[in-house]
Amino acid sequence: NMTTEEIQEQLQLRLADLEDEYASCEDEQLRTRIQERIEMTQGLIDDPEKLEELINNMPEGMPERKGECQKANFE
């Protein structure tokens, strides 16, 4: 299990990736979704209590989402 600080570090890395993706994206609808993810990620980084609550409520064995390709399946 990762600590809250380790998760925040991973979120910082993810945020940088999202910002890069946003900067290079030309599709307005996709940019809107990326912007929403940026705001959500930044919110978790800025609010450790909310992040802690999310961690504690996560079902055991829940796989972490990785990569943009998987996200496309949910949208």
N, C-alpha and C positions, 0 to 999 in steps of 0.2 A: 504493500500500500504506500502511496505517495503522501507526503505531508502537504498541508495547505500551501506552504511556501514553494514546494516543488511544482505543485499544480499551477500556482500563479506564474512561475517561470515558464512553464509550458504554454500557458495562455498568452504570455508576452510574445513568445515565439510565433504562436498562431496568429496573434494580432498583427505582427509584422508581415506575415504571409498574406493575410487578408488585405492589408493596406496596399501591398504590392499588386495583388490581384485586382483590387479596385482601380488602382492607377492605370493598369494596362487594359482594363475592360472597356469595350465600347458599347456594349448592349445595355441600354438604359434600365430595362427590367432586371437584368442580372446585377447591375450596379446597385440597384435598390436593395436586393436581397443581400448582397455582400455588405452594404452599409449597415443593414439590420444586424448582421452577424458581428460586425465590428463593434457596434454599440453594445450588444449583449456581452461580448467578450470583455470589452472595456469595463462594463458594469460589474462583472464578476471579479476582475482584477481590483477594482476600486472598493469593492464591498466584501471583505474576507468573511464576514458573518454569513452573508448570502451564499458564498461559495462553500463554506463549512456545512451549511444546512443542506445544500445540494449533494455534497459528498455523503453526508450521513443518511440521506434518503435514497441514495442510489442502490438499486437491487444488487445483491451479491452476484458476481460473475457477469455483470453487464459489460459487454465489449465497448471499448472506447471507439468513437467514430474517427476515422482517419481518411484524409484525402477528399478531394472535391468530387471524384467519381461516385463515391458512395452517397454523398449528399444529393446528387441528382436523382437518386432513387426515391428520396423522400419528398421531392418537390414536384 
